[in-house]
Amino acid sequence: MATLLVTGANRGIGLGLVEVYLKNNWQVIAACRSPEAALELLSLKRDFNNSISVIEMDVNNQKQIDAAVTSLNGAPIDVLINNAGAVEMEKYGSGAYEKIDGKPIDDPDLRKYDYMQWENILKTNVLGPARITGSFVDNLAAADHGVVVMMTSGLASISSTWQAGRYAYRTSKAALNMLMRSSGEWLESMGITSVAISPGWTRTDMGGPNATNSVEEASAAVYQVISEISAADTGKFLNYDGSTMAW
């Protein structure tokens, strides 16, 4: 039975992916920061008890990551989905996106941007996936064809972005794409394929209630894209429909 490790598995697309993979007879390692509070994930644990392990693992906590690696005892991971992410919820779209007199983000007449929050988002969305991928690389290499998925966003596309605001989230996801590209040669040398996949605008806590796709639709689509990935796809920026996205 193939094994999936997914971070941020307690809600949204992470939770949706856990369910899709379980229903397709995968062994799932579902990681999140607070398993005891992840009621929907624990419900899946009751329904698929023999096929799922729920673990406490914050992508910014190396001790928890090391403990998870040790617990696997070298067992192969076929697919790693770096799904855990963060966004500036209360300032989503801050700055130019709102067309506030064309003023910069540090204009004294406006609330200054929360740079500490921006830093934390970069830590979670970029350093977290780097830390997770590096920590589990031996497990990925032990699989017949390990796959690393960076859960990115269409908002990371530089060529399609102009005066769009959302500075922390966009810059973090663009950096995540660069992480996937720049680490690809190293991973490829160990037989591991790495890709970035956008799940599309999805109705989650991050995406909001007006988004185009349901969690079920996005998760099923991402599952299908991953199932069709081959070594020839390494380094690609893919949309949830399987098409290639512009950098």
One Martini backbone bead per residue (centre of mass of N, CA, C, O) as a GRO file, in nm:
protein
  247
    1MET     BB    1   0.094   0.037   0.024
    2ALA     BB    2   0.070   0.354  -0.021
    3THR     BB    3   0.225   0.670   0.093
    4LEU     BB    4   0.107   0.956   0.275
    5LEU     BB    5   0.221   1.295   0.337
    6VAL     BB    6   0.040   1.553   0.520
    7THR     BB    7   0.007   1.884   0.574
    8GLY     BB    8  -0.245   2.042   0.710
    9ALA     BB    9  -0.489   1.806   0.786
   10ASN     BB   10  -0.737   1.955   0.958
   11ARG     BB   11  -0.812   2.129   0.692
   12GLY     BB   12  -0.940   2.170   0.407
   13ILE     BB   13  -0.740   2.045   0.170
   14GLY     BB   14  -0.595   1.854   0.358
   15LEU     BB   15  -0.848   1.699   0.445
   16GLY     BB   16  -0.944   1.627   0.161
   17LEU     BB   17  -0.694   1.454   0.089
   18VAL     BB   18  -0.718   1.244   0.301
   19GLU     BB   19  -0.990   1.130   0.204
   20VAL     BB   20  -0.915   1.057  -0.087
   21TYR     BB   21  -0.680   0.862  -0.020
   22LEU     BB   22  -0.837   0.666   0.155
   23LYS     BB   23  -1.051   0.592  -0.074
   24ASN     BB   24  -0.772   0.490  -0.245
   25ASN     BB   25  -0.593   0.302  -0.052
   26TRP     BB   26  -0.417   0.465   0.143
   27GLN     BB   27  -0.156   0.555   0.337
   28VAL     BB   28  -0.191   0.794   0.610
   29ILE     BB   29  -0.012   1.092   0.708
   30ALA     BB   30  -0.146   1.318   0.944
   31ALA     BB   31  -0.053   1.656   0.981
   32CYS     BB   32  -0.054   1.866   1.283
   33ARG     BB   33  -0.059   2.081   1.555
   34SER     BB   34  -0.375   1.984   1.675
   35PRO     BB   35  -0.518   1.688   1.701
   36GLU     BB   36  -0.728   1.723   1.940
   37ALA     BB   37  -0.887   1.957   1.749
   38ALA     BB   38  -0.930   1.753   1.496
   39LEU     BB   39  -1.232   1.634   1.443
   40GLU     BB   40  -1.247   1.547   1.142
   41LEU     BB   41  -0.989   1.378   1.148
   42LEU     BB   42  -1.079   1.186   1.379
   43SER     BB   43  -1.316   1.071   1.220
   44LEU     BB   44  -1.139   0.935   1.003
   45LYS     BB   45  -0.990   0.757   1.203
   46ARG     BB   46  -1.239   0.586   1.276
   47ASP     BB   47  -1.303   0.490   0.974
   48PHE     BB   48  -0.958   0.449   0.906
   49ASN     BB   49  -0.765   0.326   1.123
   50ASN     BB   50  -0.555   0.136   0.947
   51SER     BB   51  -0.483   0.401   0.731
   52ILE     BB   52  -0.420   0.610   0.980
   53SER     BB   53  -0.203   0.879   1.089
   54VAL     BB   54  -0.197   1.100   1.366
   55ILE     BB   55   0.012   1.392   1.388
   56GLU     BB   56   0.234   1.597   1.556
   57MET     BB   57   0.323   1.873   1.319
   58ASP     BB   58   0.513   2.140   1.296
   59VAL     BB   59   0.684   2.302   1.038
   60ASN     BB   60   0.846   2.485   1.280
   61ASN     BB   61   0.921   2.199   1.436
   62GLN     BB   62   1.194   2.005   1.459
   63LYS     BB   63   1.129   1.805   1.687
   64GLN     BB   64   0.868   1.694   1.562
   65ILE     BB   65   0.992   1.605   1.298
   66ASP     BB   66   1.204   1.409   1.411
   67ALA     BB   67   0.997   1.223   1.548
   68ALA     BB   68   0.857   1.137   1.284
   69VAL     BB   69   1.100   1.015   1.146
   70THR     BB   70   1.166   0.802   1.363
   71SER     BB   71   0.884   0.652   1.353
   72LEU     BB   72   0.936   0.535   1.054
   73ASN     BB   73   1.204   0.376   1.017
   74GLY     BB   74   1.248   0.423   0.686
   75ALA     BB   75   0.992   0.445   0.557
   76PRO     BB   76   0.818   0.493   0.283
   77ILE     BB   77   0.741   0.781   0.072
   78ASP     BB   78   0.551   0.859  -0.206
   79VAL     BB   79   0.391   1.120  -0.086
   80LEU     BB   80   0.447   1.474  -0.051
   81ILE     BB   81   0.242   1.730   0.106
   82ASN     BB   82   0.287   2.077   0.116
   83ASN     BB   83   0.012   2.237   0.274
   84ALA     BB   84   0.090   2.411   0.484
   85GLY     BB   85  -0.050   2.741   0.572
   86ALA     BB   86  -0.045   3.106   0.531
   87VAL     BB   87  -0.235   3.416   0.599
   88GLU     BB   88  -0.348   3.756   0.579
   89MET     BB   89  -0.652   3.792   0.686
   90GLU     BB   90  -0.699   4.100   0.791
   91LYS     BB   91  -0.499   4.189   0.519
   92TYR     BB   92  -0.634   4.094   0.268
   93GLY     BB   93  -0.521   4.310   0.022
   94SER     BB   94  -0.321   4.503   0.097
   95GLY     BB   95  -0.317   4.807  -0.059
   96ALA     BB   96  -0.327   4.815  -0.396
   97TYR     BB   97  -0.584   4.639  -0.423
   98GLU     BB   98  -0.769   4.888  -0.299
   99LYS     BB   99  -0.685   5.165  -0.415
  100ILE     BB  100  -0.532   5.365  -0.200
  101ASP     BB  101  -0.432   5.628  -0.365
  102GLY     BB  102  -0.158   5.478  -0.438
  103LYS     BB  103  -0.034   5.390  -0.177
  104PRO     BB  104   0.191   5.282   0.021
  105ILE     BB  105   0.243   5.060   0.286
  106ASP     BB  106   0.411   5.313   0.452
  107ASP     BB  107   0.208   5.512   0.484
  108PRO     BB  108   0.121   5.729   0.745
  109ASP     BB  109  -0.203   5.722   0.680
  110LEU     BB  110  -0.163   5.423   0.728
  111ARG     BB  111  -0.155   5.117   0.813
  112LYS     BB  112   0.086   4.933   0.891
  113TYR     BB  113   0.239   4.677   0.806
  114ASP     BB  114   0.273   4.340   0.915
  115TYR     BB  115   0.590   4.217   0.931
  116MET     BB  116   0.571   3.984   1.129
  117GLN     BB  117   0.358   3.830   0.971
  118TRP     BB  118   0.518   3.801   0.713
  119GLU     BB  119   0.747   3.636   0.837
  120ASN     BB  120   0.565   3.397   0.932
  121ILE     BB  121   0.465   3.320   0.649
  122LEU     BB  122   0.741   3.251   0.533
  123LYS     BB  123   0.806   3.027   0.730
  124THR     BB  124   0.563   2.840   0.657
  125ASN     BB  125   0.565   2.857   0.322
  126VAL     BB  126   0.891   2.794   0.299
  127LEU     BB  127   1.055   2.671   0.537
  128GLY     BB  128   0.872   2.438   0.599
  129PRO     BB  129   0.897   2.273   0.329
  130ALA     BB  130   1.203   2.254   0.346
  131ARG     BB  131   1.218   2.101   0.615
  132ILE     BB  132   1.040   1.860   0.540
  133THR     BB  133   1.185   1.759   0.288
  134GLY     BB  134   1.467   1.718   0.419
  135SER     BB  135   1.372   1.519   0.648
  136PHE     BB  136   1.215   1.306   0.424
  137VAL     BB  137   1.410   1.216   0.189
  138ASP     BB  138   1.472   0.916   0.257
  139ASN     BB  139   1.178   0.820   0.231
  140LEU     BB  140   1.144   0.906  -0.065
  141ALA     BB  141   1.390   0.739  -0.176
  142ALA     BB  142   1.256   0.454  -0.083
  143ALA     BB  143   1.084   0.485  -0.306
  144ASP     BB  144   1.015   0.422  -0.630
  145HIS     BB  145   0.849   0.724  -0.665
  146GLY     BB  146   0.897   1.007  -0.545
  147VAL     BB  147   0.677   1.282  -0.430
  148VAL     BB  148   0.678   1.640  -0.441
  149VAL     BB  149   0.439   1.877  -0.305
  150MET     BB  150   0.369   2.212  -0.370
  151MET     BB  151   0.133   2.416  -0.227
  152THR     BB  152   0.013   2.656  -0.414
  153SER     BB  153  -0.058   2.944  -0.635
  154GLY     BB  154  -0.185   3.165  -0.862
  155LEU     BB  155  -0.064   3.412  -0.689
  156ALA     BB  156   0.246   3.335  -0.780
  157SER     BB  157   0.216   3.465  -1.048
  158ILE     BB  158   0.401   3.708  -1.196
  159SER     BB  159   0.282   3.753  -1.492
  160SER     BB  160  -0.032   3.792  -1.352
  161THR     BB  161   0.088   4.038  -1.179
  162TRP     BB  162  -0.075   4.358  -1.082
  163GLN     BB  163  -0.165   4.537  -0.834
  164ALA     BB  164  -0.253   4.293  -0.592
  165GLY     BB  165  -0.122   4.253  -0.339
  166ARG     BB  166  -0.081   4.025  -0.104
  167TYR     BB  167   0.223   4.009  -0.014
  168ALA     BB  168   0.283   3.766   0.167
  169TYR     BB  169   0.150   3.537   0.007
  170ARG     BB  170   0.272   3.581  -0.273
  171THR     BB  171   0.575   3.574  -0.196
  172SER     BB  172   0.567   3.290  -0.065
  173LYS     BB  173   0.470   3.131  -0.323
  174ALA     BB  174   0.695   3.217  -0.509
  175ALA     BB  175   0.918   3.098  -0.328
  176LEU     BB  176   0.814   2.809  -0.338
  177ASN     BB  177   0.862   2.770  -0.638
  178MET     BB  178   1.171   2.814  -0.615
  179LEU     BB  179   1.222   2.580  -0.429
  180MET     BB  180   1.133   2.362  -0.623
  181ARG     BB  181   1.338   2.433  -0.848
  182SER     BB  182   1.615   2.441  -0.677
  183SER     BB  183   1.564   2.130  -0.558
  184GLY     BB  184   1.520   1.937  -0.804
  185GLU     BB  185   1.804   1.822  -0.868
  186TRP     BB  186   1.851   1.685  -0.598
  187LEU     BB  187   1.597   1.505  -0.605
  188GLU     BB  188   1.640   1.371  -0.884
  189SER     BB  189   1.906   1.215  -0.795
  190MET     BB  190   1.689   1.030  -0.602
  191GLY     BB  191   1.408   0.986  -0.762
  192ILE     BB  192   1.261   1.271  -0.721
  193THR     BB  193   0.960   1.439  -0.766
  194SER     BB  194   0.891   1.790  -0.836
  195VAL     BB  195   0.605   2.002  -0.756
  196ALA     BB  196   0.362   2.253  -0.837
  197ILE     BB  197   0.029   2.314  -0.693
  198SER     BB  198  -0.282   2.444  -0.780
  199PRO     BB  199  -0.617   2.434  -0.636
  200GLY     BB  200  -0.741   2.687  -0.647
  201TRP     BB  201  -1.027   2.851  -0.578
  202THR     BB  202  -1.121   2.787  -0.239
  203ARG     BB  203  -1.355   2.693   0.013
  204THR     BB  204  -1.197   2.836   0.271
  205ASP     BB  205  -1.054   3.014   0.512
  206MET     BB  206  -0.874   3.147   0.292
  207GLY     BB  207  -1.072   3.172   0.033
  208GLY     BB  208  -1.359   3.170   0.106
  209PRO     BB  209  -1.710   3.177   0.014
  210ASN     BB  210  -1.654   3.281  -0.310
  211ALA     BB  211  -1.531   3.053  -0.425
  212THR     BB  212  -1.528   2.822  -0.682
  213ASN     BB  213  -1.431   2.577  -0.510
  214SER     BB  214  -1.451   2.299  -0.355
  215VAL     BB  215  -1.286   2.084  -0.161
  216GLU     BB  216  -1.366   1.830  -0.318
  217GLU     BB  217  -1.282   1.929  -0.600
  218ALA     BB  218  -0.988   2.003  -0.543
  219SER     BB  219  -0.889   1.733  -0.423
  220ALA     BB  220  -0.959   1.551  -0.664
  221ALA     BB  221  -0.785   1.705  -0.871
  222VAL     BB  222  -0.510   1.680  -0.731
  223TYR     BB  223  -0.504   1.375  -0.722
  224GLN     BB  224  -0.505   1.335  -1.029
  225VAL     BB  225  -0.247   1.485  -1.094
  226ILE     BB  226  -0.057   1.313  -0.916
  227SER     BB  227  -0.126   1.031  -1.052
  228GLU     BB  228   0.016   1.152  -1.341
  229ILE     BB  229   0.296   1.172  -1.244
  230SER     BB  230   0.623   1.212  -1.368
  231ALA     BB  231   0.954   1.262  -1.418
  232ALA     BB  232   0.889   1.472  -1.656
  233ASP     BB  233   0.745   1.688  -1.439
  234THR     BB  234   0.971   1.809  -1.317
  235GLY     BB  235   0.933   2.156  -1.225
  236LYS     BB  236   0.633   2.210  -1.228
  237PHE     BB  237   0.348   2.437  -1.280
  238LEU     BB  238   0.035   2.339  -1.164
  239ASN     BB  239  -0.286   2.286  -1.214
  240TYR     BB  240  -0.579   2.125  -1.114
  241ASP     BB  241  -0.622   2.046  -1.441
  242GLY     BB  242  -0.300   2.000  -1.549
  243SER     BB  243  -0.201   2.257  -1.626
  244THR     BB  244   0.024   2.501  -1.717
  245MET     BB  245   0.175   2.758  -1.550
  246ALA     BB  246   0.268   3.074  -1.511
  247TRP     BB  247   0.542   3.246  -1.370
   0.00000   0.00000   0.00000
